[in-house]
Amino acid sequence: MTKRINLRRGATIGLALVSVFLLARLVLEATGWWGGLGSAAASPAPAAPPPASTGAVAPRSQAAPAAVVPEPMLRLELLKALDSRPLPDFERSPFDFAPTPEEIKAKQVAAQATLPPPPPPPPPPPIPFKAMGFQQDLQGKRIVYLSDEDGTYVVREGEEFGQHFKVLKITDESVEVQDETYLQTAQLPYPAE
């Protein structure tokens, strides 16, 4: 543990020393004391070559000559060649950022054309009852006997049974049952004797 702490302290001190050295060097270069950026401005310019000898001695100038800066070359012929080219023909204004209504409608039509039609809804489940038979009560109304996996139902015409079923009509051959959830009707025949 102490080795790790000593290592961190040493690394911190080393980084601090390097930072101080770099900061001092930067200051010295800026002021011209180190041979870096500031030295070019502080050092005297090289002397100009002596004029051609005419026999007379030219007086020496006390002021140092200004540094010669090369002039940037402006090539006007290239600029004229670029200006003479025709502008490209854009399909729409570069200042219109949103798509036009025609583009929006074309995208919608293309998206609808590529999508397959939605699948049809699944068919309703079959009515799970079997007609066992019927009889008439003392008032002359018919009673039907229906069965499924859960049990047997004794139902009169127009009555509801199960969870969502209703007997619509009882005839001599079959019974008509409606699934009130899916609004599906089915004719359930009686078993053959």
C-alpha contacts under 8 A as a table, 3 or more apart, distances in Angstrom:
res1	aa1	res2	aa2	distance
1	M	4	R	5.27
1	M	5	I	6.46
2	T	5	I	5.01
2	T	6	N	6.03
3	K	6	N	5.11
3	K	7	L	6.03
4	R	7	L	5.04
4	R	8	R	6.24
5	I	8	R	5.14
5	I	9	R	6.23
6	N	9	R	5.07
6	N	10	G	6.13
7	L	10	G	5.12
7	L	11	A	6.17
8	R	11	A	5.09
8	R	12	T	6.09
9	R	12	T	5.09
9	R	13	I	6.17
10	G	13	I	5.19
10	G	14	G	6.07
11	A	14	G	5.05
11	A	15	L	6.15
12	T	15	L	5.22
12	T	16	A	6.18
13	I	16	A	5.05
13	I	17	L	6.24
14	G	17	L	5.21
14	G	18	V	6.29
15	L	18	V	5.14
15	L	19	S	6.10
16	A	19	S	5.10
16	A	20	V	6.24
17	L	20	V	5.15
17	L	21	F	6.17
18	V	21	F	5.09
18	V	22	L	6.18
19	S	22	L	5.21
19	S	23	L	6.13
20	V	23	L	5.13
20	V	24	A	6.10
21	F	24	A	5.19
21	F	25	R	6.15
22	L	25	R	5.08
22	L	26	L	6.15
23	L	26	L	5.12
23	L	27	V	6.34
24	A	27	V	5.18
24	A	28	L	6.16
25	R	28	L	5.05
25	R	29	E	6.04
25	R	34	W	7.23
26	L	29	E	5.21
26	L	30	A	6.17
27	V	30	A	5.19
27	V	31	T	6.30
28	L	31	T	5.24
28	L	32	G	6.07
28	L	33	W	5.06
28	L	34	W	5.27
29	E	32	G	5.11
29	E	33	W	5.98
29	E	34	W	4.76
29	E	35	G	6.46
29	E	36	G	4.90
29	E	37	L	5.61
29	E	38	G	5.51
29	E	39	S	7.23
30	A	33	W	7.83
30	A	36	G	7.52
30	A	37	L	6.07
30	A	38	G	4.89
31	T	34	W	7.87
31	T	38	G	5.66
31	T	39	S	7.90
32	G	35	G	6.71
32	G	36	G	6.99
32	G	37	L	7.09
32	G	38	G	4.17
32	G	39	S	4.58
32	G	41	A	7.89
32	G	42	A	6.33
33	W	38	G	7.69
33	W	39	S	7.17
34	W	38	G	7.87
34	W	39	S	7.12
35	G	38	G	7.44
35	G	39	S	5.44
36	G	39	S	5.60
36	G	40	A	7.57
37	L	40	A	6.31
37	L	41	A	7.82
38	G	41	A	5.54
38	G	42	A	6.29
39	S	42	A	4.97
39	S	43	S	5.75
40	A	43	S	5.46
41	A	44	P	7.72
44	P	64	A	7.27
45	A	64	A	6.67
45	A	65	P	7.14
45	A	66	A	7.99
45	A	67	A	7.25
51	P	58	A	7.81
53	S	56	A	7.21
61	S	64	A	7.42
75	R	78	L	5.77
75	R	79	L	6.86
76	L	79	L	5.00
76	L	80	K	6.14
77	E	80	K	5.10
77	E	81	A	6.15
78	L	81	A	5.03
78	L	82	L	6.26
79	L	82	L	5.17
79	L	83	D	6.18
80	K	83	D	5.01
80	K	84	S	6.12
81	A	84	S	5.27
81	A	85	R	6.77
82	L	85	R	5.62
83	D	86	P	7.97
90	F	93	S	6.90
90	F	94	P	7.88
92	R	96	D	7.41
93	S	96	D	5.49
94	P	97	F	7.11
96	D	99	P	7.66
99	P	103	E	5.91
99	P	104	I	6.48
100	T	103	E	5.19
100	T	104	I	6.38
101	P	104	I	5.04
101	P	105	K	6.15
102	E	105	K	5.16
102	E	106	A	6.10
103	E	106	A	5.06
103	E	107	K	6.19
104	I	107	K	5.22
104	I	108	Q	6.29
105	K	108	Q	5.06
105	K	109	V	6.17
106	A	109	V	5.15
106	A	110	A	6.11
107	K	110	A	5.07
107	K	111	A	6.05
108	Q	111	A	5.07
108	Q	112	Q	6.16
109	V	112	Q	5.15
109	V	113	A	6.09
110	A	113	A	5.09
110	A	114	T	6.34
111	A	114	T	5.36
111	A	115	L	6.44
112	Q	115	L	5.35
113	A	116	P	7.75
124	P	182	Y	6.48
124	P	184	Q	7.72
127	I	179	D	7.15
127	I	186	A	7.18
128	P	148	D	6.16
129	F	146	L	6.15
129	F	147	S	5.47
129	F	148	D	4.92
129	F	188	L	7.83
130	K	146	L	5.57
130	K	147	S	5.42
130	K	148	D	6.52
130	K	188	L	6.43
130	K	189	P	7.85
130	K	190	Y	7.77
131	A	144	V	7.40
131	A	145	Y	6.14
131	A	146	L	4.69
131	A	147	S	6.69
131	A	174	S	7.49
131	A	175	V	7.05
131	A	188	L	5.80
131	A	189	P	6.21
131	A	190	Y	5.18
131	A	191	P	7.22
132	M	144	V	7.58
132	M	145	Y	5.31
132	M	146	L	5.61
132	M	147	S	6.98
132	M	190	Y	5.79
132	M	191	P	6.50
133	G	144	V	5.89
133	G	145	Y	5.42
133	G	146	L	7.56
133	G	190	Y	5.73
133	G	191	P	7.54
134	F	142	R	6.65
134	F	143	I	5.43
134	F	144	V	4.17
134	F	145	Y	5.89
135	Q	142	R	5.55
135	Q	143	I	5.35
135	Q	144	V	6.60
136	Q	139	Q	7.76
136	Q	140	G	5.42
136	Q	141	K	5.34
136	Q	142	R	4.29
136	Q	143	I	5.92
137	D	140	G	5.36
137	D	141	K	5.55
137	D	142	R	6.32
137	D	143	I	7.03
138	L	141	K	7.49
141	K	156	R	7.47
141	K	157	E	7.90
142	R	156	R	6.23
142	R	157	E	6.85
142	R	170	I	6.83
143	I	154	V	6.63
143	I	155	V	5.65
143	I	156	R	4.64
143	I	157	E	6.97
143	I	170	I	7.90
144	V	154	V	5.84
144	V	155	V	5.47
144	V	156	R	6.34
144	V	157	E	7.97
144	V	170	I	7.20
144	V	175	V	7.64
145	Y	152	T	6.87
145	Y	153	Y	5.73
145	Y	154	V	4.84
145	Y	155	V	6.62
146	L	152	T	5.66
146	L	153	Y	5.09
146	L	154	V	6.58
146	L	155	V	7.75
147	S	150	D	7.67
147	S	151	G	5.65
147	S	152	T	4.23
147	S	153	Y	6.02
148	D	151	G	5.62
148	D	152	T	6.61
153	Y	161	F	7.44
155	V	159	E	6.32
155	V	160	E	7.67
155	V	161	F	7.14
155	V	167	V	7.28
156	R	159	E	5.66
156	R	167	V	7.18
157	E	167	V	5.43
157	E	168	L	5.89
157	E	169	K	5.73
157	E	170	I	6.35
158	G	166	K	6.53
158	G	167	V	5.35
158	G	168	L	5.33
158	G	169	K	7.30
159	E	166	K	5.74
159	E	167	V	5.86
159	E	168	L	7.88
160	E	164	H	7.13
160	E	165	F	5.61
160	E	166	K	4.16
160	E	167	V	6.48
161	F	164	H	6.77
161	F	165	F	5.48
161	F	166	K	6.01
161	F	167	V	7.95
162	G	165	F	5.87
164	H	179	D	6.09
164	H	180	E	5.45
164	H	181	T	6.40
165	F	177	V	6.84
165	F	178	Q	5.63
165	F	179	D	4.77
165	F	180	E	5.78
166	K	177	V	5.69
166	K	178	Q	5.27
166	K	179	D	6.78
166	K	180	E	7.21
167	V	170	I	7.60
167	V	175	V	7.32
167	V	176	E	6.07
167	V	177	V	4.61
167	V	178	Q	6.43
168	L	175	V	7.71
168	L	176	E	5.45
168	L	177	V	5.71
168	L	178	Q	6.77
169	K	175	V	5.83
169	K	176	E	5.11
169	K	177	V	7.43
170	I	174	S	6.46
170	I	175	V	4.54
170	I	176	E	6.43
171	T	174	S	5.45
171	T	175	V	5.99
173	E	189	P	6.00
173	E	190	Y	6.35
174	S	187	Q	6.16
174	S	188	L	5.34
174	S	189	P	4.08
174	S	190	Y	5.64
175	V	187	Q	5.69
175	V	188	L	5.25
175	V	189	P	6.46
175	V	190	Y	7.86
176	E	185	T	6.79
176	E	186	A	5.70
176	E	187	Q	4.58
176	E	188	L	6.27
177	V	185	T	5.57
177	V	186	A	5.47
177	V	187	Q	6.53
177	V	188	L	7.35
178	Q	183	L	6.54
178	Q	184	Q	5.56
178	Q	185	T	4.19
178	Q	186	A	6.47
179	D	182	Y	5.82
179	D	183	L	5.43
179	D	184	Q	5.14
179	D	185	T	6.19
180	E	183	L	4.84
180	E	184	Q	7.00
181	T	184	Q	7.93
